[in-house]
């Protein structure tokens, strides 16, 4: 075999090894996906029980307070300045 044929054979071997590795990754991902789908069908995951809405509201309120405090500090807004 010439040097070029050897290189071609090495590349083909690497491609074959990579393809088998990719296939195994795809199969494991599909198995995990089937497990997740089964858990969703049983109602274990993916269903809102109402607590996420409360957490979202608390996070929004906290973000609003922090933003207002940051604006007060950055622009030095002091309500005492606006009193007659």
WOCORRA-V106665 format. One record per backbone hydrogen bond with DSSP energy under -1.0 kcal/mol. NH is the residue of the N-H (numbers start at 0). CO is the residue of the C=O. If there is no record, write none. Layout:
nh | co
NH | CO
NH | CO
//
This chain:
nh | co
5 | 1
6 | 2
7 | 3
8 | 4
9 | 5
10 | 6
11 | 7
12 | 8
13 | 9
14 | 10
15 | 11
16 | 12
17 | 13
18 | 14
19 | 15
20 | 16
21 | 17
22 | 18
23 | 19
24 | 20
25 | 21
26 | 22
27 | 23
28 | 24
29 | 25
30 | 26
31 | 27
32 | 28
33 | 29
34 | 30
35 | 31
36 | 32
37 | 33
38 | 34
39 | 35
40 | 36
41 | 37
43 | 38
53 | 49
54 | 50
55 | 51
56 | 52
57 | 53
58 | 54
59 | 55
60 | 56
61 | 57
62 | 58
63 | 59
64 | 60
65 | 61
66 | 62
67 | 63
68 | 64
69 | 65
70 | 66
71 | 67
72 | 68
73 | 69
74 | 70
76 | 71
80 | 77
81 | 78
//
